[in-house]
Amino acid sequence: MYVNGVKADDIATGDFPKVDLEAKQYFVLGDNRSFSQDSRDFGPIPRDTIFARVFMVYWPFSHLGSIPARKAGRPPGEISC
């Protein structure tokens, strides 16, 4: 079987080794494990290099909905659902 022209047996979806993180390091994973380049390829990333804004939760469906704009004083990406 092929997925997007790649033989299914060649897609890396297995387990990967344990990763120890230092303070303020993150191990990021793409949402398309078979084709994402993420921390499995380039390792952990420091917190100060993450610039993102979460605006919606779609999984689990029980939490489906928008997230209010961040409140003053809360670092970007740090939310509670």
ChimeraX attribute file (.defattr): number of C-alpha atoms within 10 A of each C-alpha:
attribute: neighborCount
match mode: 1-to-1
recipient: residues
	/A:1	7
	/A:2	10
	/A:3	11
	/A:4	7
	/A:5	7
	/A:6	12
	/A:7	10
	/A:8	13
	/A:9	10
	/A:10	10
	/A:11	13
	/A:12	11
	/A:13	12
	/A:14	7
	/A:15	6
	/A:16	8
	/A:17	6
	/A:18	6
	/A:19	11
	/A:20	10
	/A:21	13
	/A:22	10
	/A:23	8
	/A:24	10
	/A:25	15
	/A:26	16
	/A:27	15
	/A:28	14
	/A:29	13
	/A:30	12
	/A:31	10
	/A:32	9
	/A:33	14
	/A:34	15
	/A:35	13
	/A:36	12
	/A:37	14
	/A:38	16
	/A:39	15
	/A:40	16
	/A:41	9
	/A:42	10
	/A:43	13
	/A:44	18
	/A:45	17
	/A:46	13
	/A:47	12
	/A:48	8
	/A:49	8
	/A:50	11
	/A:51	9
	/A:52	9
	/A:53	13
	/A:54	14
	/A:55	12
	/A:56	12
	/A:57	14
	/A:58	10
	/A:59	9
	/A:60	7
	/A:61	8
	/A:62	8
	/A:63	11
	/A:64	11
	/A:65	13
	/A:66	11
	/A:67	14
	/A:68	10
	/A:69	11
	/A:70	15
	/A:71	9
	/A:72	7
	/A:73	6
	/A:74	9
	/A:75	10
	/A:76	15
	/A:77	14
	/A:78	10
	/A:79	14
	/A:80	5
	/A:81	6
